[in-house]
């Protein structure tokens, strides 16, 4: 079971909660009918990706953008988070992307558990919106329990984050 972590109470959540509380519509119907602003006025929407080591950086960027009048949606880069963020871009709800944490690419390349698929990072280009990409957390790929790490990686630097998550250091070739 995967979940999407969205940092901050943003327009997506407020609209969704309003519809859930007011009752009875399916999520897909709610999504297409939502008012996507907090105040009824349109704010530029920026999406950002975040994962562990990039949290402080993303939080500082988010705070600065909010002060300047932007609505900022932060997605945890766990595969599902990246796909959801890209989906919002493809659907036209996003004005810019601050991709500080494209770690899902490391998982795509190495066969990790948090891949967002081979199309990750493409939506902003298709949409023609600003897209800043930084190499946050691409130095590691994510696997499940340590015994789930493929044999071809057993000689790599592995870090058992907890019993269910093992990080593997990526190499120079994987980061080209």
MODELLER restraints for C-alpha pairs under 7 A, 6 or more apart:
rsr = mdl.restraints
at = mdl.atoms
rsr.add(forms.Gaussian(group=physical.xy_distance, feature=features.Distance(at['CA:3:A'], at['CA:80:A']), mean=6.89, stdev=0.5))
rsr.add(forms.Gaussian(group=physical.xy_distance, feature=features.Distance(at['CA:4:A'], at['CA:76:A']), mean=6.85, stdev=0.5))
rsr.add(forms.Gaussian(group=physical.xy_distance, feature=features.Distance(at['CA:4:A'], at['CA:80:A']), mean=5.98, stdev=0.5))
rsr.add(forms.Gaussian(group=physical.xy_distance, feature=features.Distance(at['CA:4:A'], at['CA:81:A']), mean=5.20, stdev=0.5))
rsr.add(forms.Gaussian(group=physical.xy_distance, feature=features.Distance(at['CA:5:A'], at['CA:75:A']), mean=5.90, stdev=0.5))
rsr.add(forms.Gaussian(group=physical.xy_distance, feature=features.Distance(at['CA:5:A'], at['CA:76:A']), mean=5.46, stdev=0.5))
rsr.add(forms.Gaussian(group=physical.xy_distance, feature=features.Distance(at['CA:5:A'], at['CA:81:A']), mean=6.85, stdev=0.5))
rsr.add(forms.Gaussian(group=physical.xy_distance, feature=features.Distance(at['CA:6:A'], at['CA:73:A']), mean=6.59, stdev=0.5))
rsr.add(forms.Gaussian(group=physical.xy_distance, feature=features.Distance(at['CA:6:A'], at['CA:74:A']), mean=5.43, stdev=0.5))
rsr.add(forms.Gaussian(group=physical.xy_distance, feature=features.Distance(at['CA:6:A'], at['CA:75:A']), mean=4.99, stdev=0.5))
rsr.add(forms.Gaussian(group=physical.xy_distance, feature=features.Distance(at['CA:6:A'], at['CA:76:A']), mean=6.76, stdev=0.5))
rsr.add(forms.Gaussian(group=physical.xy_distance, feature=features.Distance(at['CA:7:A'], at['CA:73:A']), mean=6.59, stdev=0.5))
rsr.add(forms.Gaussian(group=physical.xy_distance, feature=features.Distance(at['CA:7:A'], at['CA:74:A']), mean=5.08, stdev=0.5))
rsr.add(forms.Gaussian(group=physical.xy_distance, feature=features.Distance(at['CA:7:A'], at['CA:75:A']), mean=6.65, stdev=0.5))
rsr.add(forms.Gaussian(group=physical.xy_distance, feature=features.Distance(at['CA:10:A'], at['CA:73:A']), mean=6.52, stdev=0.5))
rsr.add(forms.Gaussian(group=physical.xy_distance, feature=features.Distance(at['CA:11:A'], at['CA:36:A']), mean=5.19, stdev=0.5))
rsr.add(forms.Gaussian(group=physical.xy_distance, feature=features.Distance(at['CA:11:A'], at['CA:37:A']), mean=5.40, stdev=0.5))
rsr.add(forms.Gaussian(group=physical.xy_distance, feature=features.Distance(at['CA:11:A'], at['CA:38:A']), mean=5.77, stdev=0.5))
rsr.add(forms.Gaussian(group=physical.xy_distance, feature=features.Distance(at['CA:12:A'], at['CA:36:A']), mean=6.41, stdev=0.5))
rsr.add(forms.Gaussian(group=physical.xy_distance, feature=features.Distance(at['CA:15:A'], at['CA:34:A']), mean=5.80, stdev=0.5))
rsr.add(forms.Gaussian(group=physical.xy_distance, feature=features.Distance(at['CA:15:A'], at['CA:35:A']), mean=6.44, stdev=0.5))
rsr.add(forms.Gaussian(group=physical.xy_distance, feature=features.Distance(at['CA:15:A'], at['CA:36:A']), mean=6.71, stdev=0.5))
rsr.add(forms.Gaussian(group=physical.xy_distance, feature=features.Distance(at['CA:16:A'], at['CA:30:A']), mean=6.98, stdev=0.5))
rsr.add(forms.Gaussian(group=physical.xy_distance, feature=features.Distance(at['CA:19:A'], at['CA:30:A']), mean=6.58, stdev=0.5))
rsr.add(forms.Gaussian(group=physical.xy_distance, feature=features.Distance(at['CA:37:A'], at['CA:43:A']), mean=6.83, stdev=0.5))
rsr.add(forms.Gaussian(group=physical.xy_distance, feature=features.Distance(at['CA:43:A'], at['CA:69:A']), mean=6.85, stdev=0.5))
rsr.add(forms.Gaussian(group=physical.xy_distance, feature=features.Distance(at['CA:43:A'], at['CA:70:A']), mean=5.79, stdev=0.5))
rsr.add(forms.Gaussian(group=physical.xy_distance, feature=features.Distance(at['CA:43:A'], at['CA:71:A']), mean=6.08, stdev=0.5))
rsr.add(forms.Gaussian(group=physical.xy_distance, feature=features.Distance(at['CA:44:A'], at['CA:70:A']), mean=5.20, stdev=0.5))
rsr.add(forms.Gaussian(group=physical.xy_distance, feature=features.Distance(at['CA:44:A'], at['CA:71:A']), mean=6.09, stdev=0.5))
rsr.add(forms.Gaussian(group=physical.xy_distance, feature=features.Distance(at['CA:44:A'], at['CA:95:A']), mean=5.92, stdev=0.5))
rsr.add(forms.Gaussian(group=physical.xy_distance, feature=features.Distance(at['CA:45:A'], at['CA:70:A']), mean=5.89, stdev=0.5))
rsr.add(forms.Gaussian(group=physical.xy_distance, feature=features.Distance(at['CA:45:A'], at['CA:71:A']), mean=4.76, stdev=0.5))
rsr.add(forms.Gaussian(group=physical.xy_distance, feature=features.Distance(at['CA:45:A'], at['CA:72:A']), mean=5.84, stdev=0.5))
rsr.add(forms.Gaussian(group=physical.xy_distance, feature=features.Distance(at['CA:45:A'], at['CA:94:A']), mean=5.07, stdev=0.5))
rsr.add(forms.Gaussian(group=physical.xy_distance, feature=features.Distance(at['CA:45:A'], at['CA:95:A']), mean=5.24, stdev=0.5))
rsr.add(forms.Gaussian(group=physical.xy_distance, feature=features.Distance(at['CA:45:A'], at['CA:96:A']), mean=6.74, stdev=0.5))
rsr.add(forms.Gaussian(group=physical.xy_distance, feature=features.Distance(at['CA:46:A'], at['CA:70:A']), mean=6.85, stdev=0.5))
rsr.add(forms.Gaussian(group=physical.xy_distance, feature=features.Distance(at['CA:46:A'], at['CA:71:A']), mean=6.22, stdev=0.5))
rsr.add(forms.Gaussian(group=physical.xy_distance, feature=features.Distance(at['CA:46:A'], at['CA:72:A']), mean=4.87, stdev=0.5))
rsr.add(forms.Gaussian(group=physical.xy_distance, feature=features.Distance(at['CA:46:A'], at['CA:73:A']), mean=6.33, stdev=0.5))
rsr.add(forms.Gaussian(group=physical.xy_distance, feature=features.Distance(at['CA:46:A'], at['CA:94:A']), mean=5.97, stdev=0.5))
rsr.add(forms.Gaussian(group=physical.xy_distance, feature=features.Distance(at['CA:46:A'], at['CA:95:A']), mean=5.84, stdev=0.5))
rsr.add(forms.Gaussian(group=physical.xy_distance, feature=features.Distance(at['CA:46:A'], at['CA:96:A']), mean=4.83, stdev=0.5))
rsr.add(forms.Gaussian(group=physical.xy_distance, feature=features.Distance(at['CA:46:A'], at['CA:97:A']), mean=5.45, stdev=0.5))
rsr.add(forms.Gaussian(group=physical.xy_distance, feature=features.Distance(at['CA:46:A'], at['CA:98:A']), mean=6.97, stdev=0.5))
rsr.add(forms.Gaussian(group=physical.xy_distance, feature=features.Distance(at['CA:47:A'], at['CA:72:A']), mean=5.71, stdev=0.5))
rsr.add(forms.Gaussian(group=physical.xy_distance, feature=features.Distance(at['CA:47:A'], at['CA:73:A']), mean=4.73, stdev=0.5))
rsr.add(forms.Gaussian(group=physical.xy_distance, feature=features.Distance(at['CA:47:A'], at['CA:74:A']), mean=5.77, stdev=0.5))
rsr.add(forms.Gaussian(group=physical.xy_distance, feature=features.Distance(at['CA:47:A'], at['CA:85:A']), mean=6.82, stdev=0.5))
rsr.add(forms.Gaussian(group=physical.xy_distance, feature=features.Distance(at['CA:47:A'], at['CA:94:A']), mean=6.85, stdev=0.5))
rsr.add(forms.Gaussian(group=physical.xy_distance, feature=features.Distance(at['CA:47:A'], at['CA:96:A']), mean=6.57, stdev=0.5))
rsr.add(forms.Gaussian(group=physical.xy_distance, feature=features.Distance(at['CA:47:A'], at['CA:97:A']), mean=4.85, stdev=0.5))
rsr.add(forms.Gaussian(group=physical.xy_distance, feature=features.Distance(at['CA:47:A'], at['CA:98:A']), mean=6.06, stdev=0.5))
rsr.add(forms.Gaussian(group=physical.xy_distance, feature=features.Distance(at['CA:48:A'], at['CA:73:A']), mean=6.21, stdev=0.5))
rsr.add(forms.Gaussian(group=physical.xy_distance, feature=features.Distance(at['CA:48:A'], at['CA:74:A']), mean=4.70, stdev=0.5))
rsr.add(forms.Gaussian(group=physical.xy_distance, feature=features.Distance(at['CA:48:A'], at['CA:75:A']), mean=6.17, stdev=0.5))
rsr.add(forms.Gaussian(group=physical.xy_distance, feature=features.Distance(at['CA:48:A'], at['CA:97:A']), mean=5.82, stdev=0.5))
rsr.add(forms.Gaussian(group=physical.xy_distance, feature=features.Distance(at['CA:48:A'], at['CA:98:A']), mean=4.56, stdev=0.5))
rsr.add(forms.Gaussian(group=physical.xy_distance, feature=features.Distance(at['CA:48:A'], at['CA:99:A']), mean=5.39, stdev=0.5))
rsr.add(forms.Gaussian(group=physical.xy_distance, feature=features.Distance(at['CA:48:A'], at['CA:100:A']), mean=6.82, stdev=0.5))
rsr.add(forms.Gaussian(group=physical.xy_distance, feature=features.Distance(at['CA:49:A'], at['CA:74:A']), mean=5.69, stdev=0.5))
rsr.add(forms.Gaussian(group=physical.xy_distance, feature=features.Distance(at['CA:49:A'], at['CA:75:A']), mean=4.94, stdev=0.5))
rsr.add(forms.Gaussian(group=physical.xy_distance, feature=features.Distance(at['CA:49:A'], at['CA:76:A']), mean=5.92, stdev=0.5))
rsr.add(forms.Gaussian(group=physical.xy_distance, feature=features.Distance(at['CA:49:A'], at['CA:77:A']), mean=5.85, stdev=0.5))
rsr.add(forms.Gaussian(group=physical.xy_distance, feature=features.Distance(at['CA:49:A'], at['CA:98:A']), mean=6.83, stdev=0.5))
rsr.add(forms.Gaussian(group=physical.xy_distance, feature=features.Distance(at['CA:49:A'], at['CA:99:A']), mean=5.20, stdev=0.5))
rsr.add(forms.Gaussian(group=physical.xy_distance, feature=features.Distance(at['CA:49:A'], at['CA:100:A']), mean=5.75, stdev=0.5))
rsr.add(forms.Gaussian(group=physical.xy_distance, feature=features.Distance(at['CA:49:A'], at['CA:101:A']), mean=5.12, stdev=0.5))
rsr.add(forms.Gaussian(group=physical.xy_distance, feature=features.Distance(at['CA:50:A'], at['CA:58:A']), mean=6.40, stdev=0.5))
rsr.add(forms.Gaussian(group=physical.xy_distance, feature=features.Distance(at['CA:50:A'], at['CA:74:A']), mean=6.67, stdev=0.5))
rsr.add(forms.Gaussian(group=physical.xy_distance, feature=features.Distance(at['CA:50:A'], at['CA:75:A']), mean=6.03, stdev=0.5))
rsr.add(forms.Gaussian(group=physical.xy_distance, feature=features.Distance(at['CA:50:A'], at['CA:76:A']), mean=4.96, stdev=0.5))
rsr.add(forms.Gaussian(group=physical.xy_distance, feature=features.Distance(at['CA:50:A'], at['CA:77:A']), mean=5.75, stdev=0.5))
rsr.add(forms.Gaussian(group=physical.xy_distance, feature=features.Distance(at['CA:50:A'], at['CA:100:A']), mean=6.68, stdev=0.5))
rsr.add(forms.Gaussian(group=physical.xy_distance, feature=features.Distance(at['CA:50:A'], at['CA:101:A']), mean=5.29, stdev=0.5))
rsr.add(forms.Gaussian(group=physical.xy_distance, feature=features.Distance(at['CA:51:A'], at['CA:76:A']), mean=5.56, stdev=0.5))
rsr.add(forms.Gaussian(group=physical.xy_distance, feature=features.Distance(at['CA:51:A'], at['CA:77:A']), mean=5.63, stdev=0.5))
rsr.add(forms.Gaussian(group=physical.xy_distance, feature=features.Distance(at['CA:51:A'], at['CA:101:A']), mean=6.41, stdev=0.5))
rsr.add(forms.Gaussian(group=physical.xy_distance, feature=features.Distance(at['CA:53:A'], at['CA:137:A']), mean=6.87, stdev=0.5))
rsr.add(forms.Gaussian(group=physical.xy_distance, feature=features.Distance(at['CA:54:A'], at['CA:101:A']), mean=6.81, stdev=0.5))
rsr.add(forms.Gaussian(group=physical.xy_distance, feature=features.Distance(at['CA:54:A'], at['CA:136:A']), mean=6.31, stdev=0.5))
rsr.add(forms.Gaussian(group=physical.xy_distance, feature=features.Distance(at['CA:62:A'], at['CA:72:A']), mean=6.20, stdev=0.5))
rsr.add(forms.Gaussian(group=physical.xy_distance, feature=features.Distance(at['CA:66:A'], at['CA:72:A']), mean=6.74, stdev=0.5))
rsr.add(forms.Gaussian(group=physical.xy_distance, feature=features.Distance(at['CA:75:A'], at['CA:81:A']), mean=5.19, stdev=0.5))
rsr.add(forms.Gaussian(group=physical.xy_distance, feature=features.Distance(at['CA:75:A'], at['CA:82:A']), mean=6.84, stdev=0.5))
rsr.add(forms.Gaussian(group=physical.xy_distance, feature=features.Distance(at['CA:75:A'], at['CA:85:A']), mean=6.76, stdev=0.5))
rsr.add(forms.Gaussian(group=physical.xy_distance, feature=features.Distance(at['CA:77:A'], at['CA:101:A']), mean=6.74, stdev=0.5))
rsr.add(forms.Gaussian(group=physical.xy_distance, feature=features.Distance(at['CA:77:A'], at['CA:103:A']), mean=6.66, stdev=0.5))
rsr.add(forms.Gaussian(group=physical.xy_distance, feature=features.Distance(at['CA:77:A'], at['CA:104:A']), mean=6.24, stdev=0.5))
rsr.add(forms.Gaussian(group=physical.xy_distance, feature=features.Distance(at['CA:78:A'], at['CA:104:A']), mean=6.68, stdev=0.5))
rsr.add(forms.Gaussian(group=physical.xy_distance, feature=features.Distance(at['CA:78:A'], at['CA:114:A']), mean=4.71, stdev=0.5))
rsr.add(forms.Gaussian(group=physical.xy_distance, feature=features.Distance(at['CA:79:A'], at['CA:104:A']), mean=5.97, stdev=0.5))
rsr.add(forms.Gaussian(group=physical.xy_distance, feature=features.Distance(at['CA:79:A'], at['CA:114:A']), mean=4.43, stdev=0.5))
rsr.add(forms.Gaussian(group=physical.xy_distance, feature=features.Distance(at['CA:79:A'], at['CA:115:A']), mean=4.73, stdev=0.5))
rsr.add(forms.Gaussian(group=physical.xy_distance, feature=features.Distance(at['CA:79:A'], at['CA:116:A']), mean=3.94, stdev=0.5))
rsr.add(forms.Gaussian(group=physical.xy_distance, feature=features.Distance(at['CA:80:A'], at['CA:116:A']), mean=6.39, stdev=0.5))
rsr.add(forms.Gaussian(group=physical.xy_distance, feature=features.Distance(at['CA:82:A'], at['CA:116:A']), mean=5.78, stdev=0.5))
rsr.add(forms.Gaussian(group=physical.xy_distance, feature=features.Distance(at['CA:82:A'], at['CA:120:A']), mean=6.97, stdev=0.5))
rsr.add(forms.Gaussian(group=physical.xy_distance, feature=features.Distance(at['CA:83:A'], at['CA:116:A']), mean=5.61, stdev=0.5))
rsr.add(forms.Gaussian(group=physical.xy_distance, feature=features.Distance(at['CA:86:A'], at['CA:123:A']), mean=5.53, stdev=0.5))
rsr.add(forms.Gaussian(group=physical.xy_distance, feature=features.Distance(at['CA:88:A'], at['CA:94:A']), mean=6.38, stdev=0.5))
rsr.add(forms.Gaussian(group=physical.xy_distance, feature=features.Distance(at['CA:89:A'], at['CA:123:A']), mean=6.03, stdev=0.5))
rsr.add(forms.Gaussian(group=physical.xy_distance, feature=features.Distance(at['CA:89:A'], at['CA:124:A']), mean=6.35, stdev=0.5))
rsr.add(forms.Gaussian(group=physical.xy_distance, feature=features.Distance(at['CA:89:A'], at['CA:127:A']), mean=6.99, stdev=0.5))
rsr.add(forms.Gaussian(group=physical.xy_distance, feature=features.Distance(at['CA:90:A'], at['CA:123:A']), mean=5.72, stdev=0.5))
rsr.add(forms.Gaussian(group=physical.xy_distance, feature=features.Distance(at['CA:90:A'], at['CA:127:A']), mean=6.53, stdev=0.5))
rsr.add(forms.Gaussian(group=physical.xy_distance, feature=features.Distance(at['CA:95:A'], at['CA:129:A']), mean=6.06, stdev=0.5))
rsr.add(forms.Gaussian(group=physical.xy_distance, feature=features.Distance(at['CA:96:A'], at['CA:129:A']), mean=5.49, stdev=0.5))
rsr.add(forms.Gaussian(group=physical.xy_distance, feature=features.Distance(at['CA:96:A'], at['CA:130:A']), mean=4.86, stdev=0.5))
rsr.add(forms.Gaussian(group=physical.xy_distance, feature=features.Distance(at['CA:96:A'], at['CA:131:A']), mean=5.88, stdev=0.5))
rsr.add(forms.Gaussian(group=physical.xy_distance, feature=features.Distance(at['CA:97:A'], at['CA:130:A']), mean=6.37, stdev=0.5))
rsr.add(forms.Gaussian(group=physical.xy_distance, feature=features.Distance(at['CA:97:A'], at['CA:131:A']), mean=4.74, stdev=0.5))
rsr.add(forms.Gaussian(group=physical.xy_distance, feature=features.Distance(at['CA:97:A'], at['CA:132:A']), mean=6.34, stdev=0.5))
rsr.add(forms.Gaussian(group=physical.xy_distance, feature=features.Distance(at['CA:98:A'], at['CA:131:A']), mean=6.05, stdev=0.5))
rsr.add(forms.Gaussian(group=physical.xy_distance, feature=features.Distance(at['CA:98:A'], at['CA:132:A']), mean=5.08, stdev=0.5))
rsr.add(forms.Gaussian(group=physical.xy_distance, feature=features.Distance(at['CA:98:A'], at['CA:133:A']), mean=6.57, stdev=0.5))
rsr.add(forms.Gaussian(group=physical.xy_distance, feature=features.Distance(at['CA:99:A'], at['CA:132:A']), mean=5.74, stdev=0.5))
rsr.add(forms.Gaussian(group=physical.xy_distance, feature=features.Distance(at['CA:99:A'], at['CA:133:A']), mean=4.71, stdev=0.5))
rsr.add(forms.Gaussian(group=physical.xy_distance, feature=features.Distance(at['CA:99:A'], at['CA:134:A']), mean=6.23, stdev=0.5))
rsr.add(forms.Gaussian(group=physical.xy_distance, feature=features.Distance(at['CA:100:A'], at['CA:133:A']), mean=5.77, stdev=0.5))
rsr.add(forms.Gaussian(group=physical.xy_distance, feature=features.Distance(at['CA:100:A'], at['CA:134:A']), mean=4.63, stdev=0.5))
rsr.add(forms.Gaussian(group=physical.xy_distance, feature=features.Distance(at['CA:100:A'], at['CA:135:A']), mean=6.56, stdev=0.5))
rsr.add(forms.Gaussian(group=physical.xy_distance, feature=features.Distance(at['CA:100:A'], at['CA:136:A']), mean=5.43, stdev=0.5))
rsr.add(forms.Gaussian(group=physical.xy_distance, feature=features.Distance(at['CA:101:A'], at['CA:134:A']), mean=6.62, stdev=0.5))
rsr.add(forms.Gaussian(group=physical.xy_distance, feature=features.Distance(at['CA:101:A'], at['CA:135:A']), mean=6.39, stdev=0.5))
rsr.add(forms.Gaussian(group=physical.xy_distance, feature=features.Distance(at['CA:101:A'], at['CA:136:A']), mean=4.30, stdev=0.5))
rsr.add(forms.Gaussian(group=physical.xy_distance, feature=features.Distance(at['CA:101:A'], at['CA:137:A']), mean=5.98, stdev=0.5))
rsr.add(forms.Gaussian(group=physical.xy_distance, feature=features.Distance(at['CA:102:A'], at['CA:135:A']), mean=6.54, stdev=0.5))
rsr.add(forms.Gaussian(group=physical.xy_distance, feature=features.Distance(at['CA:102:A'], at['CA:136:A']), mean=6.30, stdev=0.5))
rsr.add(forms.Gaussian(group=physical.xy_distance, feature=features.Distance(at['CA:102:A'], at['CA:138:A']), mean=6.56, stdev=0.5))
rsr.add(forms.Gaussian(group=physical.xy_distance, feature=features.Distance(at['CA:103:A'], at['CA:136:A']), mean=6.51, stdev=0.5))
rsr.add(forms.Gaussian(group=physical.xy_distance, feature=features.Distance(at['CA:103:A'], at['CA:137:A']), mean=5.03, stdev=0.5))
rsr.add(forms.Gaussian(group=physical.xy_distance, feature=features.Distance(at['CA:103:A'], at['CA:138:A']), mean=4.47, stdev=0.5))
rsr.add(forms.Gaussian(group=physical.xy_distance, feature=features.Distance(at['CA:104:A'], at['CA:114:A']), mean=5.66, stdev=0.5))
rsr.add(forms.Gaussian(group=physical.xy_distance, feature=features.Distance(at['CA:104:A'], at['CA:115:A']), mean=4.70, stdev=0.5))
rsr.add(forms.Gaussian(group=physical.xy_distance, feature=features.Distance(at['CA:104:A'], at['CA:116:A']), mean=5.68, stdev=0.5))
rsr.add(forms.Gaussian(group=physical.xy_distance, feature=features.Distance(at['CA:105:A'], at['CA:115:A']), mean=6.37, stdev=0.5))
rsr.add(forms.Gaussian(group=physical.xy_distance, feature=features.Distance(at['CA:106:A'], at['CA:138:A']), mean=5.47, stdev=0.5))
rsr.add(forms.Gaussian(group=physical.xy_distance, feature=features.Distance(at['CA:106:A'], at['CA:140:A']), mean=6.50, stdev=0.5))
rsr.add(forms.Gaussian(group=physical.xy_distance, feature=features.Distance(at['CA:106:A'], at['CA:141:A']), mean=5.25, stdev=0.5))
rsr.add(forms.Gaussian(group=physical.xy_distance, feature=features.Distance(at['CA:107:A'], at['CA:113:A']), mean=6.37, stdev=0.5))
rsr.add(forms.Gaussian(group=physical.xy_distance, feature=features.Distance(at['CA:107:A'], at['CA:114:A']), mean=5.65, stdev=0.5))
rsr.add(forms.Gaussian(group=physical.xy_distance, feature=features.Distance(at['CA:107:A'], at['CA:115:A']), mean=4.76, stdev=0.5))
rsr.add(forms.Gaussian(group=physical.xy_distance, feature=features.Distance(at['CA:107:A'], at['CA:141:A']), mean=4.93, stdev=0.5))
rsr.add(forms.Gaussian(group=physical.xy_distance, feature=features.Distance(at['CA:107:A'], at['CA:142:A']), mean=6.25, stdev=0.5))
rsr.add(forms.Gaussian(group=physical.xy_distance, feature=features.Distance(at['CA:108:A'], at['CA:115:A']), mean=4.61, stdev=0.5))
rsr.add(forms.Gaussian(group=physical.xy_distance, feature=features.Distance(at['CA:108:A'], at['CA:116:A']), mean=6.98, stdev=0.5))
rsr.add(forms.Gaussian(group=physical.xy_distance, feature=features.Distance(at['CA:108:A'], at['CA:117:A']), mean=6.19, stdev=0.5))
rsr.add(forms.Gaussian(group=physical.xy_distance, feature=features.Distance(at['CA:108:A'], at['CA:118:A']), mean=6.80, stdev=0.5))
rsr.add(forms.Gaussian(group=physical.xy_distance, feature=features.Distance(at['CA:109:A'], at['CA:174:A']), mean=6.96, stdev=0.5))
rsr.add(forms.Gaussian(group=physical.xy_distance, feature=features.Distance(at['CA:110:A'], at['CA:141:A']), mean=6.68, stdev=0.5))
rsr.add(forms.Gaussian(group=physical.xy_distance, feature=features.Distance(at['CA:112:A'], at['CA:141:A']), mean=5.72, stdev=0.5))
rsr.add(forms.Gaussian(group=physical.xy_distance, feature=features.Distance(at['CA:112:A'], at['CA:142:A']), mean=5.05, stdev=0.5))
rsr.add(forms.Gaussian(group=physical.xy_distance, feature=features.Distance(at['CA:112:A'], at['CA:143:A']), mean=5.19, stdev=0.5))
rsr.add(forms.Gaussian(group=physical.xy_distance, feature=features.Distance(at['CA:113:A'], at['CA:142:A']), mean=5.81, stdev=0.5))
rsr.add(forms.Gaussian(group=physical.xy_distance, feature=features.Distance(at['CA:113:A'], at['CA:143:A']), mean=5.36, stdev=0.5))
rsr.add(forms.Gaussian(group=physical.xy_distance, feature=features.Distance(at['CA:113:A'], at['CA:144:A']), mean=6.99, stdev=0.5))
rsr.add(forms.Gaussian(group=physical.xy_distance, feature=features.Distance(at['CA:114:A'], at['CA:142:A']), mean=6.41, stdev=0.5))
rsr.add(forms.Gaussian(group=physical.xy_distance, feature=features.Distance(at['CA:124:A'], at['CA:130:A']), mean=6.92, stdev=0.5))
rsr.add(forms.Gaussian(group=physical.xy_distance, feature=features.Distance(at['CA:124:A'], at['CA:131:A']), mean=6.10, stdev=0.5))
rsr.add(forms.Gaussian(group=physical.xy_distance, feature=features.Distance(at['CA:139:A'], at['CA:169:A']), mean=5.75, stdev=0.5))
rsr.add(forms.Gaussian(group=physical.xy_distance, feature=features.Distance(at['CA:139:A'], at['CA:170:A']), mean=5.08, stdev=0.5))
rsr.add(forms.Gaussian(group=physical.xy_distance, feature=features.Distance(at['CA:140:A'], at['CA:167:A']), mean=6.06, stdev=0.5))
rsr.add(forms.Gaussian(group=physical.xy_distance, feature=features.Distance(at['CA:140:A'], at['CA:168:A']), mean=5.25, stdev=0.5))
rsr.add(forms.Gaussian(group=physical.xy_distance, feature=features.Distance(at['CA:140:A'], at['CA:169:A']), mean=4.52, stdev=0.5))
rsr.add(forms.Gaussian(group=physical.xy_distance, feature=features.Distance(at['CA:140:A'], at['CA:170:A']), mean=5.13, stdev=0.5))
rsr.add(forms.Gaussian(group=physical.xy_distance, feature=features.Distance(at['CA:141:A'], at['CA:167:A']), mean=5.69, stdev=0.5))
rsr.add(forms.Gaussian(group=physical.xy_distance, feature=features.Distance(at['CA:141:A'], at['CA:168:A']), mean=5.17, stdev=0.5))
rsr.add(forms.Gaussian(group=physical.xy_distance, feature=features.Distance(at['CA:141:A'], at['CA:169:A']), mean=6.59, stdev=0.5))
rsr.add(forms.Gaussian(group=physical.xy_distance, feature=features.Distance(at['CA:141:A'], at['CA:170:A']), mean=6.54, stdev=0.5))
rsr.add(forms.Gaussian(group=physical.xy_distance, feature=features.Distance(at['CA:142:A'], at['CA:165:A']), mean=6.88, stdev=0.5))
rsr.add(forms.Gaussian(group=physical.xy_distance, feature=features.Distance(at['CA:142:A'], at['CA:166:A']), mean=5.94, stdev=0.5))
rsr.add(forms.Gaussian(group=physical.xy_distance, feature=features.Distance(at['CA:142:A'], at['CA:167:A']), mean=4.81, stdev=0.5))
rsr.add(forms.Gaussian(group=physical.xy_distance, feature=features.Distance(at['CA:142:A'], at['CA:168:A']), mean=6.43, stdev=0.5))
rsr.add(forms.Gaussian(group=physical.xy_distance, feature=features.Distance(at['CA:143:A'], at['CA:149:A']), mean=6.05, stdev=0.5))
rsr.add(forms.Gaussian(group=physical.xy_distance, feature=features.Distance(at['CA:143:A'], at['CA:165:A']), mean=5.83, stdev=0.5))
rsr.add(forms.Gaussian(group=physical.xy_distance, feature=features.Distance(at['CA:143:A'], at['CA:166:A']), mean=5.07, stdev=0.5))
rsr.add(forms.Gaussian(group=physical.xy_distance, feature=features.Distance(at['CA:143:A'], at['CA:167:A']), mean=6.22, stdev=0.5))
rsr.add(forms.Gaussian(group=physical.xy_distance, feature=features.Distance(at['CA:144:A'], at['CA:164:A']), mean=5.07, stdev=0.5))
rsr.add(forms.Gaussian(group=physical.xy_distance, feature=features.Distance(at['CA:144:A'], at['CA:165:A']), mean=4.56, stdev=0.5))
rsr.add(forms.Gaussian(group=physical.xy_distance, feature=features.Distance(at['CA:144:A'], at['CA:166:A']), mean=5.68, stdev=0.5))
rsr.add(forms.Gaussian(group=physical.xy_distance, feature=features.Distance(at['CA:145:A'], at['CA:163:A']), mean=5.60, stdev=0.5))
rsr.add(forms.Gaussian(group=physical.xy_distance, feature=features.Distance(at['CA:145:A'], at['CA:164:A']), mean=4.43, stdev=0.5))
rsr.add(forms.Gaussian(group=physical.xy_distance, feature=features.Distance(at['CA:145:A'], at['CA:165:A']), mean=5.36, stdev=0.5))
rsr.add(forms.Gaussian(group=physical.xy_distance, feature=features.Distance(at['CA:145:A'], at['CA:166:A']), mean=5.89, stdev=0.5))
rsr.add(forms.Gaussian(group=physical.xy_distance, feature=features.Distance(at['CA:146:A'], at['CA:160:A']), mean=6.50, stdev=0.5))
rsr.add(forms.Gaussian(group=physical.xy_distance, feature=features.Distance(at['CA:146:A'], at['CA:166:A']), mean=5.52, stdev=0.5))
rsr.add(forms.Gaussian(group=physical.xy_distance, feature=features.Distance(at['CA:156:A'], at['CA:168:A']), mean=6.79, stdev=0.5))
rsr.add(forms.Gaussian(group=physical.xy_distance, feature=features.Distance(at['CA:156:A'], at['CA:169:A']), mean=6.79, stdev=0.5))
rsr.add(forms.Gaussian(group=physical.xy_distance, feature=features.Distance(at['CA:157:A'], at['CA:168:A']), mean=5.89, stdev=0.5))
rsr.add(forms.Gaussian(group=physical.xy_distance, feature=features.Distance(at['CA:157:A'], at['CA:169:A']), mean=5.55, stdev=0.5))
rsr.add(forms.Gaussian(group=physical.xy_distance, feature=features.Distance(at['CA:158:A'], at['CA:166:A']), mean=6.70, stdev=0.5))
rsr.add(forms.Gaussian(group=physical.xy_distance, feature=features.Distance(at['CA:158:A'], at['CA:167:A']), mean=5.66, stdev=0.5))
rsr.add(forms.Gaussian(group=physical.xy_distance, feature=features.Distance(at['CA:158:A'], at['CA:168:A']), mean=4.58, stdev=0.5))
rsr.add(forms.Gaussian(group=physical.xy_distance, feature=features.Distance(at['CA:158:A'], at['CA:169:A']), mean=6.53, stdev=0.5))
rsr.add(forms.Gaussian(group=physical.xy_distance, feature=features.Distance(at['CA:159:A'], at['CA:166:A']), mean=5.58, stdev=0.5))
rsr.add(forms.Gaussian(group=physical.xy_distance, feature=features.Distance(at['CA:159:A'], at['CA:167:A']), mean=5.05, stdev=0.5))
rsr.add(forms.Gaussian(group=physical.xy_distance, feature=features.Distance(at['CA:159:A'], at['CA:168:A']), mean=6.40, stdev=0.5))
rsr.add(forms.Gaussian(group=physical.xy_distance, feature=features.Distance(at['CA:160:A'], at['CA:166:A']), mean=4.40, stdev=0.5))
rsr.add(forms.Gaussian(group=physical.xy_distance, feature=features.Distance(at['CA:160:A'], at['CA:167:A']), mean=6.35, stdev=0.5))
rsr.add(forms.Gaussian(group=physical.xy_distance, feature=features.Distance(at['CA:161:A'], at['CA:167:A']), mean=6.76, stdev=0.5))
